[in-house]
Amino acid sequence: MAENWYPVIDRATCIECGACVEQCSHGVFDKSSPNKPEIIYPDGCIDHCHGCGALCPTGSITYAGEDTGWTPPNSQASSDCCCDSDCSCGCDTAAAVSAVKDLNIDFLYLDLNTCERCMATDETLKEAIEVLSGVFDILGYQVKLNSVNISSEGLAEEYRFLSSPTIRVNGADICAEVQESDCADCGALCGDSVDCRVFVYEGVGYEQPPVAMIVDGILKAIYGQKPEEKPYVMPENLKKFFAGLNSNCGCDSGCCDSTQPYNNFGSEQGMKTMSIYEPAMCCPTGICGVGVDPELLRISTVLDTLKKNSVTVNRYNLTSFPQEFVKNEKVNERMMDEGVEVLPITVVDGKIVITKRYPGNDEFIKLLGLPAGILPGSKPAKAAQSSSCCCSGGDCC
């Protein structure tokens, strides 16, 4: 058996003949779905076995971990093309080979400073993505990991959040159902008993999901159909958690005093949710290269300071997170009406509060309800420069 060797199916060319399912005797495929191959036990595959791939009539099966130079013997790709790599005959081969598809992975959590479940899941998710990197390359997927601190009821509503932590692949939860158990860490944060997710894998429940489970979950989400979206109702468990954050942190050590770091003090005023939607940039912060815009440098410094004090501001630029601009109807409408010139847009608790510029330091304090002194002295806000990134002109690389 192999840990990092298993078949990968190209759904675009698979004709669902069932030959691979019938041929494999190691439990890699779901026998209950003979005409639609589903990989349910990748670890069962024999190291460097090409049995199902050699049998596939359309060459739709390749292998994660392939290092032998083997190629599908029945592959149809580019066999009928008259061109070399610079295809110019009008066939679809070049487009098919070079097409890159987005694979959006959402990691949604309540806390990454105290909760062991969230912190461990964050680490194992990153390991699983690394394990699957070869598969993503073969299938032409570009992975976009979107980590979101669900710190308010408004954000829970926006992401249809059911339990912490949650991993979704292109909108599909890798867990078929929600199972939970008492989480002492999150309970300490809100001063009440709170349940967090239990990950069930091969009949065993884990508070900290194993890498193999996340790998299997991502593969199933890629190959499976997206589940039907149901009306969202926030679980009472989450309402209790947010209510606890907004009343008191449950401690008697003075940690909620406004002179202390913002770990729990937001309990008195209510933690607000801020998201900033930015123009296209060639890196997440826009402070790469030479000629760095001081306004973007200020914003990065402010957000780093807030993060160190357990205040998360979601930051989306048009290059890296285009789906977020579509997902937020109000932001999408403003961009449709005014174009990209309306960016950056600042949203607080679902409402657009600032457009065409970033908040000043004093505005961050006011909009988020922060204590005075948590940020360096405020300065007048100014419009971001379009040439702030490492590119020149209006078309960012």
C-alpha positions in Angstrom: 0.0 0.0 0.0 1.1 3.6 -0.6 0.6 6.8 1.4 1.2 9.2 -1.5 0.2 7.2 -4.5 -3.3 7.0 -5.8 -5.3 7.4 -9.0 -6.7 10.8 -10.1 -9.6 10.9 -12.5 -10.2 13.6 -15.1 -13.9 14.1 -15.1 -13.8 16.0 -18.3 -12.8 12.9 -20.3 -14.1 10.0 -18.1 -16.9 8.2 -19.9 -18.0 6.4 -16.6 -17.6 2.9 -18.1 -16.8 1.4 -14.7 -13.7 -0.6 -15.9 -11.5 0.9 -13.2 -13.9 0.1 -10.4 -14.3 -3.5 -11.6 -10.6 -4.0 -12.0 -9.4 -2.7 -8.6 -9.5 -5.2 -5.7 -8.0 -3.0 -3.1 -11.0 -0.9 -2.1 -9.7 2.3 -3.7 -13.0 2.9 -5.6 -16.6 2.9 -4.2 -18.0 -0.4 -5.4 -21.6 0.9 -4.8 -21.1 3.3 -7.7 -19.6 1.1 -10.4 -20.5 3.4 -13.4 -19.3 6.6 -11.8 -15.9 6.0 -10.2 -15.5 7.6 -6.8 -12.2 7.3 -4.9 -12.9 6.5 -1.3 -9.7 4.9 0.0 -6.6 6.3 -1.8 -4.3 4.7 0.8 -5.4 1.3 -0.5 -3.7 1.8 -3.9 -0.5 -0.3 -4.5 2.6 1.8 -4.8 3.4 2.5 -8.5 0.5 0.3 -9.8 -0.9 1.5 -13.1 -3.5 -1.2 -13.5 -6.7 1.0 -13.7 -4.8 3.7 -15.7 -3.6 1.2 -18.3 -7.2 -0.2 -18.6 -9.0 3.2 -18.9 -10.2 3.5 -22.5 -10.0 7.3 -22.6 -6.7 7.8 -20.6 -8.6 9.7 -17.9 -6.6 8.2 -15.0 -3.2 9.6 -13.9 -1.5 9.1 -10.5 -0.6 11.4 -7.6 3.1 10.8 -6.9 3.9 9.7 -10.5 7.7 9.7 -10.9 8.2 7.0 -13.5 7.4 9.0 -16.7 4.4 6.8 -17.3 1.6 8.3 -19.4 -2.0 6.9 -20.0 -1.7 4.6 -23.0 -5.1 5.5 -24.3 -4.9 9.2 -23.8 -6.7 11.2 -26.5 -5.0 14.5 -25.5 -3.3 16.2 -28.4 -3.1 13.0 -30.5 -5.1 14.5 -33.3 -3.4 17.9 -33.2 -1.2 19.0 -36.1 0.8 21.5 -34.0 3.5 21.6 -31.5 3.3 23.4 -28.1 2.4 26.7 -29.9 -0.9 25.4 -31.2 -2.3 27.6 -34.0 -4.5 25.3 -36.0 -7.7 26.2 -34.2 -8.1 22.9 -32.3 -9.0 22.9 -28.6 -5.8 21.1 -27.5 -3.8 24.1 -26.4 -6.7 25.6 -24.5 -7.4 22.3 -22.7 -3.8 21.9 -21.6 -3.3 25.4 -20.4 -6.7 25.9 -18.8 -6.4 26.7 -15.1 -9.4 26.2 -12.8 -9.9 27.8 -9.4 -10.2 25.5 -6.4 -11.5 27.7 -3.5 -10.9 26.2 -0.1 -12.6 28.1 2.8 -11.3 27.5 6.3 -13.8 29.0 8.7 -13.1 29.1 12.5 -14.0 30.8 15.7 -10.5 31.3 17.2 -6.8 30.7 16.2 -5.2 32.0 19.4 -6.8 29.7 22.0 -8.8 26.9 20.5 -6.7 23.8 20.0 -9.2 22.4 17.5 -9.0 25.4 15.2 -5.3 25.7 15.4 -4.6 22.0 14.7 -7.1 22.0 11.8 -5.4 25.0 10.3 -2.1 23.1 10.3 -3.4 19.8 9.0 -5.3 21.6 6.2 -2.1 23.2 5.0 -0.4 19.8 5.2 -3.2 18.2 3.1 -3.0 20.9 0.5 0.8 20.2 0.2 0.2 16.5 -0.1 -2.3 17.1 -2.9 -0.1 19.7 -4.7 0.8 17.2 -7.5 -2.9 16.3 -8.0 -3.8 20.0 -8.3 -1.1 20.4 -10.9 -2.3 17.4 -12.9 -5.9 18.5 -12.9 -5.0 22.2 -13.6 -6.3 23.6 -10.3 -5.1 26.8 -8.8 -5.8 26.6 -5.0 -7.0 29.6 -3.2 -7.1 29.2 0.6 -9.5 31.6 2.2 -9.2 31.7 6.0 -11.9 33.5 7.8 -12.3 34.2 11.5 -16.1 34.0 12.1 -16.1 36.6 14.9 -19.7 37.8 14.7 -23.3 36.7 13.9 -23.1 38.9 10.8 -20.1 37.0 9.5 -21.7 33.6 10.4 -24.8 34.6 8.4 -22.6 35.7 5.4 -20.8 32.4 5.3 -23.7 30.2 6.4 -21.5 29.0 9.2 -22.7 25.9 11.2 -19.8 24.7 13.3 -16.2 25.5 14.1 -13.9 24.7 12.4 -15.3 24.2 8.9 -13.5 23.3 5.7 -15.3 23.8 2.4 -14.1 23.1 -1.1 -15.9 25.2 -3.8 -18.7 25.7 -1.3 -19.0 22.0 -0.3 -18.3 21.0 3.3 -15.9 18.1 3.5 -18.0 16.7 6.4 -21.4 15.3 5.4 -23.0 16.2 8.7 -22.3 18.2 11.8 -21.2 16.4 14.9 -19.9 18.3 18.0 -18.6 17.9 21.5 -17.9 20.4 24.3 -14.9 22.7 23.6 -13.4 24.0 26.8 -11.2 26.5 24.8 -14.1 28.3 23.1 -16.2 28.0 26.3 -13.4 30.0 28.1 -13.6 32.7 25.4 -17.3 33.4 25.9 -17.7 32.3 29.5 -20.2 29.6 28.7 -20.3 26.0 27.5 -19.8 25.7 23.7 -19.7 22.8 21.4 -17.3 22.6 18.5 -16.9 20.2 15.5 -15.9 16.6 15.8 -14.5 15.2 12.5 -15.6 11.6 11.9 -13.3 9.6 9.7 -13.6 5.8 9.1 -15.9 5.5 12.1 -13.7 7.4 14.5 -14.3 10.9 15.9 -11.4 13.3 15.9 -11.3 16.8 17.5 -8.2 17.4 15.4 -8.7 15.9 11.9 -6.0 13.7 10.5 -4.3 14.8 7.2 -5.7 11.7 5.4 -9.2 12.7 6.3 -8.8 16.2 4.8 -7.1 14.8 1.7 -10.0 12.4 1.2 -12.5 15.2 1.9 -11.0 17.5 -0.7 -10.9 14.8 -3.4 -14.5 13.8 -2.8 -15.5 17.5 -2.9 -13.7 17.9 -6.2 -15.3 14.8 -7.8 -18.6 14.8 -6.1 -21.7 17.0 -6.8 -22.2 20.2 -4.9 -24.9 19.6 -2.2 -28.2 21.4 -2.5 -28.1 24.6 -0.6 -30.6 24.7 2.2 -32.0 27.8 4.0 -29.6 28.9 6.6 -30.5 28.9 10.3 -27.8 29.9 12.8 -27.4 27.1 15.4 -28.3 28.1 19.0 -24.8 26.9 20.0 -23.2 29.7 17.9 -25.7 32.3 19.1 -24.7 31.4 22.7 -21.0 31.8 21.8 -21.4 35.3 20.2 -23.7 36.4 23.0 -21.0 35.4 25.5 -18.4 37.4 23.6 -20.6 40.4 23.6 -21.4 40.3 27.3 -18.2 39.3 29.1 -15.2 37.1 28.5 -15.8 35.0 31.6 -12.6 35.9 33.4 -11.8 37.9 36.5 -8.2 38.8 35.7 -8.8 42.2 34.1 -8.1 41.0 30.6 -11.1 43.0 29.3 -9.7 46.3 30.4 -9.3 48.6 27.4 -5.6 49.1 28.3 -4.9 45.4 27.6 -4.5 43.8 24.2 -7.8 43.2 22.3 -7.9 39.4 23.0 -11.2 39.6 24.8 -12.1 43.2 25.5 -14.5 43.4 22.5 -16.9 41.6 24.8 -18.2 44.9 26.2 -19.0 46.7 23.0 -19.5 43.8 20.6 -17.0 42.6 18.1 -17.6 44.2 14.7 -16.7 42.6 11.4 -14.7 44.5 8.8 -13.8 43.5 5.3 -11.8 45.6 2.8 -12.2 45.0 -0.9 -9.2 46.2 -2.8 -8.1 46.8 -6.5 -6.2 44.1 -8.4 -2.7 43.7 -7.1 0.1 41.2 -7.9 0.5 40.2 -4.3 -1.8 40.1 -1.3 -0.5 43.3 0.3 0.6 45.4 -2.7 3.9 46.2 -1.0 6.2 44.2 -3.2 8.8 45.6 -5.6 10.2 49.1 -5.6 8.3 52.3 -5.2 6.0 51.0 -2.4 2.9 53.2 -1.8 3.1 54.4 1.8 -0.7 54.2 2.1 -0.6 50.4 1.4 2.4 50.1 3.8 0.3 51.9 6.5 -2.7 49.6 5.9 -0.5 46.5 6.2 1.0 47.8 9.4 -2.4 48.6 10.9 -3.8 45.1 10.0 -0.7 43.4 11.4 -1.2 45.3 14.7 -4.8 44.5 14.9 -4.1 40.8 14.2 -1.6 40.7 17.0 -4.4 41.9 19.3 -6.8 39.2 18.0 -8.8 41.6 15.7 -9.1 40.1 12.2 -9.9 42.4 9.3 -10.7 40.4 6.1 -8.7 41.7 3.1 -9.7 40.8 -0.4 -8.0 42.0 -3.6 -9.6 41.6 -7.0 -6.7 39.4 -8.3 -6.6 36.8 -5.4 -10.3 36.7 -4.3 -12.6 37.5 -7.2 -15.3 35.2 -5.8 -15.6 37.4 -2.7 -16.6 40.4 -4.9 -19.3 38.4 -6.5 -20.5 36.9 -3.2 -21.0 40.3 -1.6 -24.1 41.7 -3.4 -23.6 45.2 -2.2 -20.0 45.4 -3.3 -20.9 43.8 -6.6 -23.6 46.3 -7.2 -21.3 49.3 -6.5 -18.7 47.9 -8.9 -21.3 47.4 -11.6 -22.4 51.0 -11.2 -19.1 52.8 -10.7 -16.5 50.3 -12.0 -13.2 49.4 -10.3 -12.6 53.1 -9.5 -14.9 52.7 -6.5 -12.2 50.4 -4.8 -11.1 50.1 -2.1 -14.4 49.5 -0.4 -14.7 49.0 3.4 -17.6 47.0 4.7 -18.5 46.9 8.4 -21.1 44.4 9.7 -22.4 44.0 6.1 -22.7 47.8 5.4 -20.5 49.8 3.0 -19.0 52.6 5.1 -16.1 53.9 2.9 -15.3 53.8 -0.8 -12.4 54.9 -3.0 -10.0 55.1 -0.1 -8.8 53.2 3.0 -9.9 54.0 6.5 -7.6 56.3 8.5 -6.2 55.0 11.8 -8.8 57.0 13.8 -11.5 55.6 11.5 -10.4 52.0 12.2 -10.7 52.7 15.9 -14.2 54.3 15.6 -15.6 51.7 13.1 -14.4 48.7 15.0 -15.1 50.1 18.5 -11.5 49.8 19.5 -9.9 51.4 22.6 -7.8 54.5 22.1 -4.1 53.7 21.8 -4.4 50.3 20.2 -3.1 51.9 16.9 -0.4 54.4 16.3 -1.5 58.1 16.1 -4.1 58.6 13.4 -3.3 60.3 10.2 -5.6 61.8 7.5 -6.8 59.1 5.1 -5.9 59.6 1.5 -6.8 57.8 -1.8 -4.7 54.8 -2.7 -2.4 55.2 -5.6 -3.2 53.1 -8.7 0.6 52.5 -9.2 1.1 51.3 -5.6 1.9 47.8 -6.7 5.0 46.7 -8.4 3.4 47.2 -11.8 3.2 50.3 -13.9 0.1 51.8 -15.5 -3.5 50.6 -14.8 -3.1 46.9 -15.7 -1.6 45.2 -12.7 0.3 42.0 -13.4 
